[in-house]
Amino acid sequence: MLIFNRNVMILFYVLLFTNVPIYAGRHFRIFGGRETSIEKHPWIVSLQDSQGHFCGGSLINDNTVLTAAHCIIGDSDSFHVVAGTSRWADKGSTLKIKNITKHDKWMTSRSKLEYDIAIIKLAEKVKFSDKIKTILLPEQDTKVPVDTTLVVAGWGNIKENGPLSSILKETTVSVTESDSELLIYAGDKKSGVCSCDSGGPLELNGTLVGIVSFGPGCFENKPPAGYTNVAYFRGWIKKTLESYE
């Protein structure tokens, strides 16, 4: 059995491969947020190991989850997916993992913050309900204009360096300027990711436009959070799913 502290390993990635003050991993929280329900975000899932929740993800079909590549440490037997619950500890629908594919440029690109995307293939199909549904994907290279209001959701800390929230939270963030087609930057001083669960969804009207990748911490006058731009990777997602067939 593989034994390690997954949160420590994720933090190691942050410190080793980035040069900005960011936080990534289990102990993230949404600031300026509010409690919400799984019925409002029925596509969000919790990635869990023996220590509990450590990252988020989004259900894109009946047996596939999209998440951040830096969340994936260890093999498919070292964690599982939980769907259909507002409270991550309630377990909901617990699903085993069949296969994991990270983008092949992850950790090889010039910027270690880019290509932070992974696909988790489940060992079984989920049973859809009002608490378990799929989220739509954007068309290839769709642009999200600056100042667009988006929604980010996840299980966050109750306070800085405190325990995880037992219930799902959400907040709204605004898109800021970006010179990267691979990333969406969003957030402000009043709300955003300080850091929300990595791998979780950045949503626009039921469409998954971004994946939580990195954030500046819960302080004012810091850069906005960075999200993997799903539209840029639409072709890669399609090709990867076809390879599973």
C-alpha positions in Angstrom: 0.0 0.0 0.0 1.2 3.5 -0.9 1.5 5.6 2.3 2.2 9.3 2.2 0.6 12.6 3.1 -0.9 13.7 -0.2 -1.3 17.3 1.0 2.4 17.6 1.8 3.2 16.3 -1.7 1.0 18.8 -3.4 2.5 21.6 -1.3 6.0 20.3 -2.3 4.9 20.8 -6.0 3.9 24.4 -5.3 7.1 25.3 -3.5 9.4 23.6 -6.0 7.9 24.5 -9.3 6.4 28.0 -8.9 7.9 31.4 -8.1 4.7 33.1 -7.0 3.1 32.9 -3.5 0.4 30.4 -4.2 -1.3 27.6 -2.3 -2.5 24.3 -3.8 -3.9 21.2 -2.3 -6.3 20.1 0.4 -6.4 23.1 2.8 -7.9 25.7 0.4 -10.9 27.8 1.1 -13.2 30.2 -0.8 -13.3 33.7 0.7 -16.3 36.0 0.3 -18.3 32.8 -0.3 -21.5 31.2 1.1 -22.8 27.8 1.7 -24.5 26.1 -1.2 -26.0 22.7 -2.1 -24.9 19.8 -4.4 -28.2 20.4 -6.2 -26.8 23.7 -7.5 -23.5 22.1 -8.5 -24.5 18.4 -9.2 -21.3 17.9 -11.3 -18.8 18.6 -8.5 -17.1 15.6 -7.0 -14.7 15.1 -4.1 -11.4 13.3 -4.5 -10.6 11.5 -1.3 -8.0 9.2 0.2 -7.6 7.6 3.6 -7.2 11.1 5.1 -10.3 12.5 3.6 -11.0 15.2 0.9 -8.0 16.6 -0.9 -9.2 18.0 -4.2 -12.3 18.7 -6.3 -13.3 17.6 -9.8 -16.1 17.9 -12.3 -18.2 15.1 -13.9 -18.2 15.6 -17.7 -20.0 12.3 -18.6 -21.3 9.3 -16.8 -17.9 7.8 -16.0 -15.4 10.7 -16.5 -14.1 13.4 -14.1 -12.0 16.4 -15.1 -9.6 17.8 -12.5 -6.2 19.4 -12.0 -3.1 17.4 -12.9 -1.3 18.4 -9.7 -4.0 16.7 -7.7 -3.0 13.3 -9.0 -0.3 11.9 -6.8 0.0 8.1 -6.6 -1.9 5.5 -8.6 -5.6 5.0 -9.1 -5.8 2.7 -6.1 -4.6 5.4 -3.7 -7.8 7.4 -3.8 -11.5 7.4 -4.9 -14.2 9.8 -6.1 -17.3 10.8 -4.1 -20.3 12.3 -6.0 -23.7 13.5 -5.0 -23.2 15.1 -1.6 -23.0 18.6 -0.2 -21.0 17.3 2.7 -17.9 15.6 1.6 -17.7 13.4 4.8 -21.1 11.9 4.0 -19.5 9.8 1.3 -22.5 10.0 -1.1 -21.8 7.8 -4.1 -18.3 6.3 -3.7 -16.7 5.4 -7.0 -13.5 3.5 -7.8 -11.0 4.7 -10.5 -10.1 2.8 -13.6 -7.6 5.1 -15.4 -6.0 8.5 -15.1 -4.5 10.6 -17.9 -2.6 13.8 -17.2 -1.7 16.2 -20.1 1.6 15.1 -21.6 3.0 18.6 -21.3 2.2 18.9 -17.6 5.4 19.6 -15.7 7.4 19.8 -18.9 6.2 23.2 -20.1 8.3 26.3 -19.5 5.7 27.5 -17.0 5.0 24.8 -14.4 1.6 26.3 -13.9 0.4 25.5 -17.4 -1.3 22.3 -18.7 -2.6 21.6 -15.2 -5.4 19.2 -16.4 -6.1 15.5 -15.9 -8.9 13.1 -16.8 -10.1 10.4 -14.4 -11.9 7.5 -15.9 -14.2 5.8 -13.4 -14.5 2.0 -13.0 -18.3 2.3 -13.2 -21.0 4.6 -14.5 -22.7 7.0 -12.1 -26.4 6.9 -11.6 -27.8 10.3 -12.4 -30.2 12.1 -10.1 -30.9 15.7 -8.9 -27.6 15.4 -7.0 -25.5 13.9 -9.8 -25.4 15.4 -13.2 -22.8 16.3 -15.8 -21.5 19.8 -16.6 -21.2 21.1 -20.2 -17.9 21.8 -21.8 -17.1 24.9 -23.8 -16.4 24.8 -27.5 -12.7 24.8 -28.6 -10.9 28.1 -28.0 -14.1 29.9 -26.7 -13.0 33.2 -25.1 -14.3 34.4 -21.7 -14.4 38.2 -21.8 -12.7 40.3 -19.1 -15.2 41.3 -16.3 -17.4 38.2 -16.9 -18.8 37.0 -13.6 -18.2 33.3 -13.0 -18.9 30.9 -10.1 -16.4 28.8 -8.3 -17.4 26.1 -5.8 -15.6 23.7 -3.4 -15.1 22.5 0.1 -13.1 25.2 1.9 -11.5 25.9 5.2 -13.5 27.5 7.9 -10.6 29.9 8.5 -7.0 30.4 7.4 -5.1 27.1 8.1 -8.2 25.8 9.8 -10.3 22.6 9.2 -12.2 22.0 6.0 -15.7 23.2 5.7 -18.1 20.3 6.1 -20.4 21.7 3.5 -20.0 22.9 -0.1 -19.4 26.6 -0.7 -19.5 28.9 -3.7 -18.6 32.4 -4.6 -18.6 34.7 -7.6 -15.4 36.0 -9.3 -14.7 38.3 -12.1 -12.3 37.6 -15.0 -9.3 39.8 -15.2 -6.8 40.5 -18.0 -4.6 37.6 -19.1 -1.8 37.2 -21.7 -2.1 33.4 -21.5 -4.5 31.4 -23.7 -4.0 28.4 -21.4 -5.1 30.1 -18.2 -8.1 32.2 -17.0 -7.4 34.6 -14.2 -10.3 35.6 -11.9 -10.9 37.1 -8.5 -10.8 40.3 -6.5 -10.2 41.6 -3.0 -13.6 40.6 -1.8 -14.1 37.1 -3.2 -12.2 34.4 -4.9 -9.9 31.5 -4.3 -7.5 31.7 -1.4 -7.3 28.8 -2.4 -10.5 26.8 -3.2 -10.0 23.1 -3.7 -7.7 22.4 -6.6 -9.3 20.7 -9.5 -12.8 22.1 -8.7 -15.0 23.9 -11.3 -15.1 27.5 -12.5 -18.5 27.8 -14.0 -20.5 29.9 -16.4 -24.2 29.1 -16.7 -23.7 25.4 -16.3 -20.5 25.2 -18.4 -17.1 24.3 -17.1 -14.9 27.1 -18.3 -12.0 26.6 -15.8 -10.3 24.2 -13.4 -8.9 25.6 -10.1 -5.2 25.5 -10.5 -3.5 28.0 -8.2 -4.2 31.0 -6.0 -2.4 33.8 -4.2 -3.8 33.3 -0.6 -6.4 35.1 1.4 -4.9 38.6 1.3 -5.6 41.8 -0.4 -3.4 43.3 -3.1 -2.4 39.8 -4.4 -2.7 38.5 -7.9 -6.0 36.8 -8.9 -6.2 33.1 -8.9 -5.3 31.0 -12.0 -7.6 28.5 -13.6 -6.8 26.0 -16.4 -8.7 27.3 -19.5 -10.9 24.3 -20.4 -11.8 25.7 -23.9 -8.1 25.6 -24.9 -8.0 21.8 -24.0 -11.3 20.9 -25.6 -9.6 19.0 -28.4 -7.3 17.1 -26.0 -10.2 16.1 -23.9 -12.1 14.7 -27.0 -9.0 12.8 -28.2 -8.4 11.3 -24.7 -12.0 10.2 -24.3 -11.9 8.6 -27.7 -8.7 6.7 -26.7 -10.7 5.0 -23.9 -13.2 3.5 -26.3 
